[in-house]
């Protein structure tokens, strides 16, 4: 049986793991909004103001920190004034990016803000740079966040909202290198500066402006943006045009043209997927290194506001709706990503999985009045104790560590340590020693997420095929803990710290 040791110094604390690394993404795409979050006030499915309450309840259990909306590619053809006022009077549009379907704009700004209030999540709004105007985005900020009296304040009040909302996070465009305008990096950077200038702070609502950044490992795009606000290798404080830079990365087992099935895959596909998931470490390191040259004080955040697996759509579904099943393989992709996110906590400010409901690597799948929690959902739930915790470095030693078949991270918060462990072996268990140093720990409590097969998933007919359960295959030793991780499993261990 392969074995390894994880050395964790409980008394050497690292940077804080922002809760926003556990963020989510909801685009007007397929059944994410309509049929996912929104069912309408006349639906027999329990709702509040048209917002589906079983979805809200499930997401609140994750302590969902933020929700990005309305896109994605959709954001750069969305004009926000079409989505306010009486619903029956709102103009329709065609969603040209996703299925070429008609959008009735019944879910707009007020509905989104009501959703965020129900979730207890911060809104993250992605503005239209590709087909919009500077004035349009500036007025959206004013409409949402300004108090007192102004044209947009009067419009908001006419639509039933007296007080302004607090909206901190604003995306300045989305994928401007592609669906957001097919721009050059230099042109996009100039637009970011222009738009950010007119996205103003109103009252005490301070904006965190996120510049549309790179895809994958296109580090030149990040450098072009950083040159707008900082100088090469100098100690000057960066200019305050924007406070974050985005990057997008999706894990796939094959090329873009043939991504493969979400459920019908073999062991080779599985290992290729795990290697793709691991690649995010190198990508975040590359972008962070570029940013460090221009911003050594790390005042500008890196924002991975799209990540997750991307497979071929389920047979018989609209190819533009991006509906895919979610297996144990997807859950392990998520667990590996979170370990890497925790490692990059000093620079990485936010991450948003794509997407929350019924699209790509979803938390939830809905089918009529049925709601399914996916394996990925359970990773978010088991890991939620890392939100706003203090990170701890994990030093893996041994055969598994060298072959990247073990993944781990740890943090401390509220007098306890939380350790997340993944055994990525498809077929073999792994013996792991947790060498805990610097502080003593009390009685541990552990949970496991696994299944018989890496292809296993949950459905309305079998909603609990993949779900967490108590894990007791661990022992206390003089060095800490020893445990045997089953193949293809995710385990969390929580233990109180002894003073």
Buried (B, 14 or more C-beta within 10 A) or exposed (E): EBBBBBBBBBEEBBBBBBBBBBBBBBBBBBBBBBBBBBBBEEEEBEBEEBBBEBBBEBBEEBBBBBBBBBBBBBBBBBBBBBBBBEBEEBEEBEBBBBBEBEBBBBBBBBBBBBBBEBBEBBBBBBBBBBEBEBEBBBBBBBBBBBEEEBEBBEBBEEBEBEEBBBBBBBBBBBBBBBBBBEBEBEEBBBBBBEBBEBBEEBEEBEBBBBBBBBBBBBBEBBBBBBBBBBBEEEEEEBEEBBBBBBBBBBBBBBEEEEBBBBBEBEEEBBBBBBEBBBBBBEBBBBBBEBBBBBBBEBEBBBBBBBBBBBBBBBEEEBEBBBBBBBBBBBBBBBBBBBBBBBBBBBBBBBBBBBBBBBBBBBBBBBEEEEBBBBBBBBBBBBBBBBBBBBBBBBEBBBEBBEEBBBBBBBBBBEEBBBBBBBBBBBEBBBBBBBBBEEBEBEEBBBBBBBBEBBBBBBEEEEBEBBBBEEBEEBEBEEEBBBBBBBBBBBBBBBBBBEE
